[in-house]
């Protein structure tokens, strides 16, 4: 456990994405909160989203700042990234994001320039911390 806490202290000052790997119930969210609490973003929001609990069709609107309107038009709304503005977003079970959506999601995380994400706060966006219960090599 001391080794894990040392790793938390090492990565917390970095303004980058963190992948937290561990079996279900091992405390990935607690580690993400510890990284947040030791970071320069600690005075801002910590927002958690369990990607496995959100249906595929709603995941993009949950993350981005767009909601489908009554007449099929996208309308601005508060997405999870917007709620975590300048804070931390923890995407638990990120491996459950469908492949059909992963390309758009990765483009946003890299540059925030994807048209699907144009309404998110790109200059001050928060780098996501992600939790995964399976080895990425097996993903």
C-alpha positions as CSV (number, residue, x, y, z in Angstrom):
1,X,0.0,0.0,0.0
2,X,2.9,2.4,0.7
3,X,4.1,1.8,-2.8
4,X,0.7,2.8,-4.2
5,X,0.6,5.9,-2.1
6,X,4.0,6.9,-3.3
7,X,2.8,6.5,-6.9
8,X,-0.2,8.7,-6.1
9,X,2.2,11.4,-4.7
10,X,4.3,11.1,-7.8
11,X,1.5,11.5,-10.4
12,X,-0.8,14.0,-8.5
13,X,1.3,17.1,-9.5
14,X,1.3,16.1,-13.2
15,X,-1.6,17.5,-15.3
16,X,-2.2,14.3,-17.2
17,X,-4.5,11.4,-17.6
18,X,-4.1,8.6,-15.0
19,X,-5.1,4.9,-15.6
20,X,-5.9,3.1,-12.4
21,X,-6.0,-0.7,-12.8
22,X,-7.4,-3.0,-10.3
23,X,-10.0,-5.7,-9.7
24,X,-13.6,-4.7,-8.8
25,X,-13.8,-3.5,-5.2
26,X,-10.1,-2.7,-4.8
27,X,-10.5,1.1,-4.3
28,X,-9.8,2.6,-7.8
29,X,-12.1,5.5,-6.9
30,X,-10.3,6.1,-3.6
31,X,-7.0,6.3,-5.5
32,X,-8.5,8.7,-8.0
33,X,-9.8,10.9,-5.2
34,X,-6.4,10.8,-3.5
35,X,-4.7,11.9,-6.8
36,X,-7.3,14.7,-7.1
37,X,-6.8,15.8,-3.4
38,X,-3.1,16.1,-3.9
39,X,-3.3,17.9,-7.2
40,X,-3.6,21.6,-8.1
41,X,-7.2,20.8,-9.1
42,X,-8.3,19.9,-5.6
43,X,-10.3,23.1,-5.0
44,X,-12.5,22.1,-8.0
45,X,-15.0,19.4,-8.6
46,X,-14.3,15.6,-8.6
47,X,-16.9,14.0,-10.9
48,X,-17.3,10.3,-11.2
49,X,-19.0,8.3,-14.0
50,X,-19.4,4.6,-14.2
51,X,-19.1,4.0,-17.9
52,X,-20.5,0.4,-17.6
53,X,-23.8,1.8,-16.1
54,X,-24.6,4.2,-18.9
55,X,-26.4,2.8,-22.0
56,X,-24.3,3.3,-25.2
57,X,-26.7,5.8,-26.7
58,X,-26.5,8.1,-23.7
59,X,-22.8,8.0,-23.0
60,X,-21.7,10.7,-25.4
61,X,-24.4,13.1,-24.1
62,X,-23.4,12.3,-20.5
63,X,-19.8,13.1,-21.2
64,X,-20.1,16.0,-23.5
65,X,-22.1,19.2,-23.1
66,X,-24.7,18.3,-25.7
67,X,-28.2,16.8,-25.3
68,X,-30.5,15.7,-28.1
69,X,-33.4,18.2,-28.4
70,X,-37.1,17.6,-29.0
71,X,-36.7,18.1,-32.8
72,X,-33.5,16.1,-33.1
73,X,-31.2,19.2,-32.7
74,X,-28.3,19.2,-30.3
75,X,-28.7,21.7,-27.5
76,X,-26.1,22.8,-25.0
77,X,-26.3,21.3,-21.6
78,X,-24.0,20.4,-18.7
79,X,-22.1,17.2,-19.5
80,X,-19.8,15.5,-17.0
81,X,-16.7,17.1,-18.5
82,X,-18.3,20.5,-18.1
83,X,-19.3,19.8,-14.5
84,X,-15.6,18.8,-13.8
85,X,-14.3,21.9,-15.4
86,X,-10.8,22.6,-14.1
87,X,-11.3,19.6,-11.7
88,X,-11.1,15.9,-12.1
89,X,-13.3,13.4,-13.9
90,X,-13.0,9.8,-13.0
91,X,-14.3,7.4,-15.6
92,X,-14.8,4.1,-13.9
93,X,-14.9,1.0,-16.0
94,X,-13.6,2.9,-19.0
95,X,-13.0,-0.4,-20.8
96,X,-16.8,-0.7,-21.2
97,X,-17.0,2.3,-23.6
98,X,-18.2,0.8,-26.8
99,X,-15.7,0.6,-29.7
100,X,-18.1,2.7,-31.9
101,X,-17.7,5.6,-29.5
102,X,-14.1,5.1,-28.4
103,X,-12.6,6.8,-31.5
104,X,-14.5,10.1,-30.8
105,X,-13.7,9.8,-27.1
106,X,-10.0,9.3,-27.7
107,X,-9.9,12.3,-30.1
108,X,-11.5,14.5,-27.5
109,X,-9.0,13.4,-24.8
110,X,-6.1,14.1,-27.1
111,X,-7.1,17.4,-28.5
112,X,-10.7,18.4,-27.7
113,X,-11.0,19.3,-31.3
114,X,-13.5,16.7,-32.4
115,X,-16.8,18.3,-33.7
116,X,-18.8,16.0,-31.4
117,X,-17.1,17.6,-28.4
118,X,-16.9,21.2,-29.6
119,X,-19.0,22.6,-26.8
120,X,-16.8,21.1,-24.0
121,X,-14.3,23.4,-22.3
122,X,-11.3,22.6,-24.3
123,X,-8.8,25.2,-23.0
124,X,-9.3,24.3,-19.4
125,X,-10.6,20.8,-19.7
126,X,-9.8,18.3,-17.1
127,X,-7.6,15.3,-18.0
128,X,-9.6,12.2,-17.2
129,X,-8.6,9.6,-14.6
130,X,-9.8,6.2,-15.7
131,X,-10.4,3.0,-13.8
132,X,-10.2,-0.4,-15.4
133,X,-10.8,-3.9,-13.9
134,X,-9.2,-5.8,-16.7
135,X,-5.7,-5.8,-18.1
136,X,-5.5,-3.5,-21.2
137,X,-3.4,-6.1,-23.0
138,X,-6.5,-8.3,-22.9
139,X,-8.9,-5.5,-23.9
